[in-house]
């Protein structure tokens, strides 16, 4: 799907988040779980953002 939509795939972004410490219920991440997800996303996207160039106005 990522290839078809030209989206950047972040593999394993939800890995190990089924630990009750990171869930507000049996499915949804709590604040700690969201922090882990956002850190993983930032880690993968920051190098891409540093390479990005702004389009002229």
CHARMM internal coordinates of N, CA and C (Angstrom, degrees):
IC EDIT
DIST 1 N 1 CA 1.4402
DIST 1 CA 1 C 1.5295
ANGL 1 N 1 CA 1 C 110.46
DIST 1 C 2 N 1.3207
ANGL 1 CA 1 C 2 N 117.33
DIHE 1 N 1 CA 1 C 2 N -40.48
DIST 2 N 2 CA 1.4705
ANGL 1 C 2 N 2 CA 119.88
DIHE 1 CA 1 C 2 N 2 CA 179.93
DIST 2 CA 2 C 1.5262
ANGL 2 N 2 CA 2 C 110.19
DIHE 1 C 2 N 2 CA 2 C -60.29
DIST 2 C 3 N 1.3218
ANGL 2 CA 2 C 3 N 116.36
DIHE 2 N 2 CA 2 C 3 N -41.29
DIST 3 N 3 CA 1.4629
ANGL 2 C 3 N 3 CA 119.91
DIHE 2 CA 2 C 3 N 3 CA 179.51
DIST 3 CA 3 C 1.5289
ANGL 3 N 3 CA 3 C 110.61
DIHE 2 C 3 N 3 CA 3 C -64.87
DIST 3 C 4 N 1.3260
ANGL 3 CA 3 C 4 N 116.83
DIHE 3 N 3 CA 3 C 4 N -43.56
DIST 4 N 4 CA 1.4650
ANGL 3 C 4 N 4 CA 121.03
DIHE 3 CA 3 C 4 N 4 CA -179.11
DIST 4 CA 4 C 1.5240
ANGL 4 N 4 CA 4 C 112.55
DIHE 3 C 4 N 4 CA 4 C -64.51
DIST 4 C 5 N 1.3139
ANGL 4 CA 4 C 5 N 116.62
DIHE 4 N 4 CA 4 C 5 N -32.91
DIST 5 N 5 CA 1.4707
ANGL 4 C 5 N 5 CA 120.49
DIHE 4 CA 4 C 5 N 5 CA -177.37
DIST 5 CA 5 C 1.5258
ANGL 5 N 5 CA 5 C 112.38
DIHE 4 C 5 N 5 CA 5 C -100.35
DIST 5 C 6 N 1.3236
ANGL 5 CA 5 C 6 N 117.00
DIHE 5 N 5 CA 5 C 6 N 0.54
DIST 6 N 6 CA 1.4601
ANGL 5 C 6 N 6 CA 123.61
DIHE 5 CA 5 C 6 N 6 CA -177.86
DIST 6 CA 6 C 1.5335
ANGL 6 N 6 CA 6 C 112.02
DIHE 5 C 6 N 6 CA 6 C 58.58
DIST 6 C 7 N 1.3172
ANGL 6 CA 6 C 7 N 115.28
DIHE 6 N 6 CA 6 C 7 N 33.64
DIST 7 N 7 CA 1.4678
ANGL 6 C 7 N 7 CA 121.19
DIHE 6 CA 6 C 7 N 7 CA 176.79
DIST 7 CA 7 C 1.5242
ANGL 7 N 7 CA 7 C 109.06
DIHE 6 C 7 N 7 CA 7 C -90.28
DIST 7 C 8 N 1.3112
ANGL 7 CA 7 C 8 N 117.33
DIHE 7 N 7 CA 7 C 8 N 153.10
DIST 8 N 8 CA 1.4575
ANGL 7 C 8 N 8 CA 121.82
DIHE 7 CA 7 C 8 N 8 CA 177.79
DIST 8 CA 8 C 1.5257
ANGL 8 N 8 CA 8 C 107.81
DIHE 7 C 8 N 8 CA 8 C -82.94
DIST 8 C 9 N 1.3132
ANGL 8 CA 8 C 9 N 116.62
DIHE 8 N 8 CA 8 C 9 N 123.43
DIST 9 N 9 CA 1.4604
ANGL 8 C 9 N 9 CA 122.22
DIHE 8 CA 8 C 9 N 9 CA -178.55
DIST 9 CA 9 C 1.5225
ANGL 9 N 9 CA 9 C 109.94
DIHE 8 C 9 N 9 CA 9 C -89.56
DIST 9 C 10 N 1.3013
ANGL 9 CA 9 C 10 N 116.29
DIHE 9 N 9 CA 9 C 10 N 130.18
DIST 10 N 10 CA 1.4551
ANGL 9 C 10 N 10 CA 121.49
DIHE 9 CA 9 C 10 N 10 CA 175.40
DIST 10 CA 10 C 1.5243
ANGL 10 N 10 CA 10 C 106.58
DIHE 9 C 10 N 10 CA 10 C -112.85
DIST 10 C 11 N 1.3260
ANGL 10 CA 10 C 11 N 116.50
DIHE 10 N 10 CA 10 C 11 N 95.72
DIST 11 N 11 CA 1.4629
ANGL 10 C 11 N 11 CA 120.20
DIHE 10 CA 10 C 11 N 11 CA -176.48
DIST 11 CA 11 C 1.5298
ANGL 11 N 11 CA 11 C 111.45
DIHE 10 C 11 N 11 CA 11 C -62.49
DIST 11 C 12 N 1.2991
ANGL 11 CA 11 C 12 N 114.69
DIHE 11 N 11 CA 11 C 12 N 145.51
DIST 12 N 12 CA 1.4689
ANGL 11 C 12 N 12 CA 121.35
DIHE 11 CA 11 C 12 N 12 CA 173.68
DIST 12 CA 12 C 1.5218
ANGL 12 N 12 CA 12 C 114.17
DIHE 11 C 12 N 12 CA 12 C 60.79
DIST 12 C 13 N 1.3193
ANGL 12 CA 12 C 13 N 118.14
DIHE 12 N 12 CA 12 C 13 N 24.43
DIST 13 N 13 CA 1.4684
ANGL 12 C 13 N 13 CA 120.09
DIHE 12 CA 12 C 13 N 13 CA -178.20
DIST 13 CA 13 C 1.5384
ANGL 13 N 13 CA 13 C 111.38
DIHE 12 C 13 N 13 CA 13 C -62.69
DIST 13 C 14 N 1.3158
ANGL 13 CA 13 C 14 N 116.99
DIHE 13 N 13 CA 13 C 14 N -25.90
DIST 14 N 14 CA 1.4621
ANGL 13 C 14 N 14 CA 120.41
DIHE 13 CA 13 C 14 N 14 CA -179.75
DIST 14 CA 14 C 1.5310
ANGL 14 N 14 CA 14 C 113.02
DIHE 13 C 14 N 14 CA 14 C -104.21
DIST 14 C 15 N 1.3312
ANGL 14 CA 14 C 15 N 117.54
DIHE 14 N 14 CA 14 C 15 N 7.62
DIST 15 N 15 CA 1.4645
ANGL 14 C 15 N 15 CA 121.35
DIHE 14 CA 14 C 15 N 15 CA -177.72
DIST 15 CA 15 C 1.5238
ANGL 15 N 15 CA 15 C 111.32
DIHE 14 C 15 N 15 CA 15 C -57.57
DIST 15 C 16 N 1.3057
ANGL 15 CA 15 C 16 N 115.57
DIHE 15 N 15 CA 15 C 16 N 136.45
DIST 16 N 16 CA 1.4716
ANGL 15 C 16 N 16 CA 124.39
DIHE 15 CA 15 C 16 N 16 CA 175.69
DIST 16 CA 16 C 1.5185
ANGL 16 N 16 CA 16 C 114.24
DIHE 15 C 16 N 16 CA 16 C 65.97
DIST 16 C 17 N 1.3109
ANGL 16 CA 16 C 17 N 118.14
DIHE 16 N 16 CA 16 C 17 N 13.08
DIST 17 N 17 CA 1.4680
ANGL 16 C 17 N 17 CA 119.27
DIHE 16 CA 16 C 17 N 17 CA 179.28
DIST 17 CA 17 C 1.5257
ANGL 17 N 17 CA 17 C 112.54
DIHE 16 C 17 N 17 CA 17 C -89.70
DIST 17 C 18 N 1.3175
ANGL 17 CA 17 C 18 N 117.28
DIHE 17 N 17 CA 17 C 18 N 9.85
DIST 18 N 18 CA 1.4680
ANGL 17 C 18 N 18 CA 119.11
DIHE 17 CA 17 C 18 N 18 CA 175.82
DIST 18 CA 18 C 1.5226
ANGL 18 N 18 CA 18 C 111.66
DIHE 17 C 18 N 18 CA 18 C -86.95
DIST 18 C 19 N 1.3102
ANGL 18 CA 18 C 19 N 116.86
DIHE 18 N 18 CA 18 C 19 N 7.48
DIST 19 N 19 CA 1.4580
ANGL 18 C 19 N 19 CA 123.15
DIHE 18 CA 18 C 19 N 19 CA 175.34
DIST 19 CA 19 C 1.5289
ANGL 19 N 19 CA 19 C 108.44
DIHE 18 C 19 N 19 CA 19 C -72.87
DIST 19 C 20 N 1.3219
ANGL 19 CA 19 C 20 N 119.06
DIHE 19 N 19 CA 19 C 20 N 130.37
DIST 20 N 20 CA 1.4686
ANGL 19 C 20 N 20 CA 121.62
DIHE 19 CA 19 C 20 N 20 CA -178.91
DIST 20 CA 20 C 1.5290
ANGL 20 N 20 CA 20 C 114.31
DIHE 19 C 20 N 20 CA 20 C -55.04
DIST 20 C 21 N 1.3344
ANGL 20 CA 20 C 21 N 117.79
DIHE 20 N 20 CA 20 C 21 N -24.09
DIST 21 N 21 CA 1.4698
ANGL 20 C 21 N 21 CA 120.00
DIHE 20 CA 20 C 21 N 21 CA 178.12
DIST 21 CA 21 C 1.5240
ANGL 21 N 21 CA 21 C 111.91
DIHE 20 C 21 N 21 CA 21 C -64.10
DIST 21 C 22 N 1.3442
ANGL 21 CA 21 C 22 N 116.94
DIHE 21 N 21 CA 21 C 22 N -21.40
DIST 22 N 22 CA 1.4575
ANGL 21 C 22 N 22 CA 121.43
DIHE 21 CA 21 C 22 N 22 CA -174.96
DIST 22 CA 22 C 1.5282
ANGL 22 N 22 CA 22 C 113.21
DIHE 21 C 22 N 22 CA 22 C -110.94
DIST 22 C 23 N 1.3254
ANGL 22 CA 22 C 23 N 117.23
DIHE 22 N 22 CA 22 C 23 N 9.11
DIST 23 N 23 CA 1.4583
ANGL 22 C 23 N 23 CA 121.20
DIHE 22 CA 22 C 23 N 23 CA -176.37
DIST 23 CA 23 C 1.5186
ANGL 23 N 23 CA 23 C 111.58
DIHE 22 C 23 N 23 CA 23 C -120.50
DIST 23 C 24 N 1.3325
ANGL 23 CA 23 C 24 N 115.47
DIHE 23 N 23 CA 23 C 24 N 140.61
DIST 24 N 24 CA 1.4649
ANGL 23 C 24 N 24 CA 119.86
DIHE 23 CA 23 C 24 N 24 CA 175.04
DIST 24 CA 24 C 1.5257
ANGL 24 N 24 CA 24 C 110.54
DIHE 23 C 24 N 24 CA 24 C -87.48
DIST 24 C 25 N 1.3163
ANGL 24 CA 24 C 25 N 116.14
DIHE 24 N 24 CA 24 C 25 N -23.66
DIST 25 N 25 CA 1.4590
ANGL 24 C 25 N 25 CA 123.29
DIHE 24 CA 24 C 25 N 25 CA 172.73
DIST 25 CA 25 C 1.5234
ANGL 25 N 25 CA 25 C 105.59
DIHE 24 C 25 N 25 CA 25 C -145.44
DIST 25 C 26 N 1.2885
ANGL 25 CA 25 C 26 N 119.15
DIHE 25 N 25 CA 25 C 26 N -157.75
DIST 26 N 26 CA 1.4645
ANGL 25 C 26 N 26 CA 120.32
DIHE 25 CA 25 C 26 N 26 CA -177.20
DIST 26 CA 26 C 1.5328
ANGL 26 N 26 CA 26 C 113.08
DIHE 25 C 26 N 26 CA 26 C -76.40
DIST 26 C 27 N 1.3273
ANGL 26 CA 26 C 27 N 117.95
DIHE 26 N 26 CA 26 C 27 N -9.08
DIST 27 N 27 CA 1.4629
ANGL 26 C 27 N 27 CA 120.87
DIHE 26 CA 26 C 27 N 27 CA -174.63
DIST 27 CA 27 C 1.5260
ANGL 27 N 27 CA 27 C 112.89
DIHE 26 C 27 N 27 CA 27 C -126.70
DIST 27 C 28 N 1.3130
ANGL 27 CA 27 C 28 N 117.60
DIHE 27 N 27 CA 27 C 28 N -44.77
DIST 28 N 28 CA 1.4684
ANGL 27 C 28 N 28 CA 122.31
DIHE 27 CA 27 C 28 N 28 CA -168.28
DIST 28 CA 28 C 1.5248
ANGL 28 N 28 CA 28 C 112.63
DIHE 27 C 28 N 28 CA 28 C -90.40
DIST 28 C 29 N 1.3493
ANGL 28 CA 28 C 29 N 116.19
DIHE 28 N 28 CA 28 C 29 N 136.37
DIST 29 N 29 CA 1.4614
ANGL 28 C 29 N 29 CA 119.07
DIHE 28 CA 28 C 29 N 29 CA 178.94
DIST 29 CA 29 C 1.5288
ANGL 29 N 29 CA 29 C 111.88
DIHE 28 C 29 N 29 CA 29 C -69.55
DIST 29 C 30 N 1.3170
ANGL 29 CA 29 C 30 N 114.71
DIHE 29 N 29 CA 29 C 30 N 147.35
DIST 30 N 30 CA 1.4620
ANGL 29 C 30 N 30 CA 120.74
DIHE 29 CA 29 C 30 N 30 CA 173.72
DIST 30 CA 30 C 1.5274
ANGL 30 N 30 CA 30 C 108.18
DIHE 29 C 30 N 30 CA 30 C -90.60
DIST 30 C 31 N 1.3186
ANGL 30 CA 30 C 31 N 117.27
DIHE 30 N 30 CA 30 C 31 N -167.59
DIST 31 N 31 CA 1.4638
ANGL 30 C 31 N 31 CA 120.73
DIHE 30 CA 30 C 31 N 31 CA -177.42
DIST 31 CA 31 C 1.5299
ANGL 31 N 31 CA 31 C 111.64
DIHE 30 C 31 N 31 CA 31 C -59.60
DIST 31 C 32 N 1.3222
ANGL 31 CA 31 C 32 N 116.96
DIHE 31 N 31 CA 31 C 32 N -42.11
DIST 32 N 32 CA 1.4674
ANGL 31 C 32 N 32 CA 120.05
DIHE 31 CA 31 C 32 N 32 CA 178.82
DIST 32 CA 32 C 1.5272
ANGL 32 N 32 CA 32 C 110.82
DIHE 31 C 32 N 32 CA 32 C -65.46
DIST 32 C 33 N 1.3233
ANGL 32 CA 32 C 33 N 117.24
DIHE 32 N 32 CA 32 C 33 N -39.18
DIST 33 N 33 CA 1.4553
ANGL 32 C 33 N 33 CA 120.80
DIHE 32 CA 32 C 33 N 33 CA 177.57
DIST 33 CA 33 C 1.5142
ANGL 33 N 33 CA 33 C 112.04
DIHE 32 C 33 N 33 CA 33 C -65.17
DIST 33 C 34 N 1.3221
ANGL 33 CA 33 C 34 N 116.99
DIHE 33 N 33 CA 33 C 34 N -42.23
DIST 34 N 34 CA 1.4671
ANGL 33 C 34 N 34 CA 120.55
DIHE 33 CA 33 C 34 N 34 CA 177.22
DIST 34 CA 34 C 1.5257
ANGL 34 N 34 CA 34 C 111.08
DIHE 33 C 34 N 34 CA 34 C -63.96
DIST 34 C 35 N 1.3101
ANGL 34 CA 34 C 35 N 116.77
DIHE 34 N 34 CA 34 C 35 N -36.09
DIST 35 N 35 CA 1.4702
ANGL 34 C 35 N 35 CA 120.31
DIHE 34 CA 34 C 35 N 35 CA 178.39
DIST 35 CA 35 C 1.5330
ANGL 35 N 35 CA 35 C 109.66
DIHE 34 C 35 N 35 CA 35 C -63.28
DIST 35 C 36 N 1.3190
ANGL 35 CA 35 C 36 N 117.38
DIHE 35 N 35 CA 35 C 36 N -43.00
DIST 36 N 36 CA 1.4659
ANGL 35 C 36 N 36 CA 121.18
DIHE 35 CA 35 C 36 N 36 CA 178.57
DIST 36 CA 36 C 1.5268
ANGL 36 N 36 CA 36 C 110.21
DIHE 35 C 36 N 36 CA 36 C -62.45
DIST 36 C 37 N 1.3307
ANGL 36 CA 36 C 37 N 116.50
DIHE 36 N 36 CA 36 C 37 N -46.42
DIST 37 N 37 CA 1.4693
ANGL 36 C 37 N 37 CA 120.73
DIHE 36 CA 36 C 37 N 37 CA 179.90
DIST 37 CA 37 C 1.5289
ANGL 37 N 37 CA 37 C 110.20
DIHE 36 C 37 N 37 CA 37 C -60.39
DIST 37 C 38 N 1.3175
ANGL 37 CA 37 C 38 N 117.53
DIHE 37 N 37 CA 37 C 38 N -47.85
DIST 38 N 38 CA 1.4650
ANGL 37 C 38 N 38 CA 120.08
DIHE 37 CA 37 C 38 N 38 CA -177.21
DIST 38 CA 38 C 1.5263
ANGL 38 N 38 CA 38 C 111.21
DIHE 37 C 38 N 38 CA 38 C -65.51
DIST 38 C 39 N 1.3289
ANGL 38 CA 38 C 39 N 118.14
DIHE 38 N 38 CA 38 C 39 N -36.17
DIST 39 N 39 CA 1.4632
ANGL 38 C 39 N 39 CA 120.52
DIHE 38 CA 38 C 39 N 39 CA 177.32
DIST 39 CA 39 C 1.5291
ANGL 39 N 39 CA 39 C 110.99
DIHE 38 C 39 N 39 CA 39 C -65.97
DIST 39 C 40 N 1.3126
ANGL 39 CA 39 C 40 N 116.95
DIHE 39 N 39 CA 39 C 40 N -39.76
DIST 40 N 40 CA 1.4652
ANGL 39 C 40 N 40 CA 120.22
DIHE 39 CA 39 C 40 N 40 CA 178.24
DIST 40 CA 40 C 1.5277
ANGL 40 N 40 CA 40 C 110.86
DIHE 39 C 40 N 40 CA 40 C -65.59
DIST 40 C 41 N 1.3059
ANGL 40 CA 40 C 41 N 116.69
DIHE 40 N 40 CA 40 C 41 N -41.92
DIST 41 N 41 CA 1.4622
ANGL 40 C 41 N 41 CA 120.46
DIHE 40 CA 40 C 41 N 41 CA 178.73
DIST 41 CA 41 C 1.5264
ANGL 41 N 41 CA 41 C 110.11
DIHE 40 C 41 N 41 CA 41 C -64.68
DIST 41 C 42 N 1.3206
ANGL 41 CA 41 C 42 N 116.99
DIHE 41 N 41 CA 41 C 42 N -46.69
DIST 42 N 42 CA 1.4658
ANGL 41 C 42 N 42 CA 120.78
DIHE 41 CA 41 C 42 N 42 CA -179.89
DIST 42 CA 42 C 1.5223
ANGL 42 N 42 CA 42 C 110.91
DIHE 41 C 42 N 42 CA 42 C -60.76
DIST 42 C 43 N 1.3078
ANGL 42 CA 42 C 43 N 116.99
DIHE 42 N 42 CA 42 C 43 N -41.25
DIST 43 N 43 CA 1.4644
ANGL 42 C 43 N 43 CA 121.15
DIHE 42 CA 42 C 43 N 43 CA -179.50
DIST 43 CA 43 C 1.5271
ANGL 43 N 43 CA 43 C 110.79
DIHE 42 C 43 N 43 CA 43 C -60.24
DIST 43 C 44 N 1.3204
ANGL 43 CA 43 C 44 N 117.54
DIHE 43 N 43 CA 43 C 44 N -37.70
DIST 44 N 44 CA 1.4636
ANGL 43 C 44 N 44 CA 120.88
DIHE 43 CA 43 C 44 N 44 CA -178.69
DIST 44 CA 44 C 1.5286
ANGL 44 N 44 CA 44 C 112.37
DIHE 43 C 44 N 44 CA 44 C -82.15
DIST 44 C 45 N 1.3277
ANGL 44 CA 44 C 45 N 117.87
DIHE 44 N 44 CA 44 C 45 N -33.36
DIST 45 N 45 CA 1.4561
ANGL 44 C 45 N 45 CA 120.23
DIHE 44 CA 44 C 45 N 45 CA -174.71
DIST 45 CA 45 C 1.5320
ANGL 45 N 45 CA 45 C 114.09
DIHE 44 C 45 N 45 CA 45 C -89.47
DIST 45 C 46 N 1.3085
ANGL 45 CA 45 C 46 N 118.57
DIHE 45 N 45 CA 45 C 46 N -27.03
DIST 46 N 46 CA 1.4671
ANGL 45 C 46 N 46 CA 120.39
DIHE 45 CA 45 C 46 N 46 CA -178.28
DIST 46 CA 46 C 1.5211
ANGL 46 N 46 CA 46 C 113.07
DIHE 45 C 46 N 46 CA 46 C -55.62
DIST 46 C 47 N 1.3342
ANGL 46 CA 46 C 47 N 120.47
DIHE 46 N 46 CA 46 C 47 N -44.78
DIST 47 N 47 CA 1.4662
ANGL 46 C 47 N 47 CA 118.89
DIHE 46 CA 46 C 47 N 47 CA 177.00
DIST 47 CA 47 C 1.5331
ANGL 47 N 47 CA 47 C 112.64
DIHE 46 C 47 N 47 CA 47 C -60.53
DIST 47 C 48 N 1.3106
ANGL 47 CA 47 C 48 N 117.06
DIHE 47 N 47 CA 47 C 48 N -36.46
DIST 48 N 48 CA 1.4623
ANGL 47 C 48 N 48 CA 120.31
DIHE 47 CA 47 C 48 N 48 CA 178.45
DIST 48 CA 48 C 1.5255
ANGL 48 N 48 CA 48 C 110.73
DIHE 47 C 48 N 48 CA 48 C -67.96
DIST 48 C 49 N 1.3189
ANGL 48 CA 48 C 49 N 117.09
DIHE 48 N 48 CA 48 C 49 N -40.12
DIST 49 N 49 CA 1.4550
ANGL 48 C 49 N 49 CA 120.88
DIHE 48 CA 48 C 49 N 49 CA -179.97
DIST 49 CA 49 C 1.5245
ANGL 49 N 49 CA 49 C 111.32
DIHE 48 C 49 N 49 CA 49 C -66.37
DIST 49 C 50 N 1.3176
ANGL 49 CA 49 C 50 N 117.05
DIHE 49 N 49 CA 49 C 50 N -34.62
DIST 50 N 50 CA 1.4653
ANGL 49 C 50 N 50 CA 120.30
DIHE 49 CA 49 C 50 N 50 CA 178.36
DIST 50 CA 50 C 1.5252
ANGL 50 N 50 CA 50 C 111.48
DIHE 49 C 50 N 50 CA 50 C -66.75
DIST 50 C 51 N 1.3327
ANGL 50 CA 50 C 51 N 116.89
DIHE 50 N 50 CA 50 C 51 N -28.15
DIST 51 N 51 CA 1.4608
ANGL 50 C 51 N 51 CA 121.75
DIHE 50 CA 50 C 51 N 51 CA 179.47
DIST 51 CA 51 C 1.5195
ANGL 51 N 51 CA 51 C 112.52
DIHE 50 C 51 N 51 CA 51 C -86.47
DIST 51 C 52 N 1.3008
ANGL 51 CA 51 C 52 N 117.05
DIHE 51 N 51 CA 51 C 52 N -15.61
DIST 52 N 52 CA 1.4658
ANGL 51 C 52 N 52 CA 121.22
DIHE 51 CA 51 C 52 N 52 CA -173.98
DIST 52 CA 52 C 1.5248
ANGL 52 N 52 CA 52 C 110.55
DIHE 51 C 52 N 52 CA 52 C -69.62
DIST 52 C 53 N 1.3082
ANGL 52 CA 52 C 53 N 114.66
DIHE 52 N 52 CA 52 C 53 N 149.75
DIST 53 N 53 CA 1.4541
ANGL 52 C 53 N 53 CA 120.72
DIHE 52 CA 52 C 53 N 53 CA 174.84
DIST 53 CA 53 C 1.5127
ANGL 53 N 53 CA 53 C 108.53
DIHE 52 C 53 N 53 CA 53 C -119.92
DIST 53 C 54 N 1.3058
ANGL 53 CA 53 C 54 N 115.56
DIHE 53 N 53 CA 53 C 54 N 146.51
DIST 54 N 54 CA 1.4560
ANGL 53 C 54 N 54 CA 120.58
DIHE 53 CA 53 C 54 N 54 CA 179.06
DIST 54 CA 54 C 1.5303
ANGL 54 N 54 CA 54 C 109.65
DIHE 53 C 54 N 54 CA 54 C -80.07
DIST 54 C 55 N 1.2925
ANGL 54 CA 54 C 55 N 115.66
DIHE 54 N 54 CA 54 C 55 N 138.84
DIST 55 N 55 CA 1.4517
ANGL 54 C 55 N 55 CA 120.36
DIHE 54 CA 54 C 55 N 55 CA 175.30
DIST 55 CA 55 C 1.5196
ANGL 55 N 55 CA 55 C 108.89
DIHE 54 C 55 N 55 CA 55 C -75.83
DIST 55 C 56 N 1.3250
ANGL 55 CA 55 C 56 N 117.78
DIHE 55 N 55 CA 55 C 56 N 146.02
DIST 56 N 56 CA 1.4763
ANGL 55 C 56 N 56 CA 118.93
DIHE 55 CA 55 C 56 N 56 CA 177.68
DIST 56 CA 56 C 1.5228
ANGL 56 N 56 CA 56 C 110.41
DIHE 55 C 56 N 56 CA 56 C -64.90
DIST 56 C 57 N 1.3129
ANGL 56 CA 56 C 57 N 116.04
DIHE 56 N 56 CA 56 C 57 N 149.43
DIST 57 N 57 CA 1.4721
ANGL 56 C 57 N 57 CA 120.56
DIHE 56 CA 56 C 57 N 57 CA -179.89
DIST 57 CA 57 C 1.4919
ANGL 57 N 57 CA 57 C 112.00
DIHE 56 C 57 N 57 CA 57 C -66.79
END
COOR INIT
IC SEED 1 N 1 CA 1 C
IC BUILD
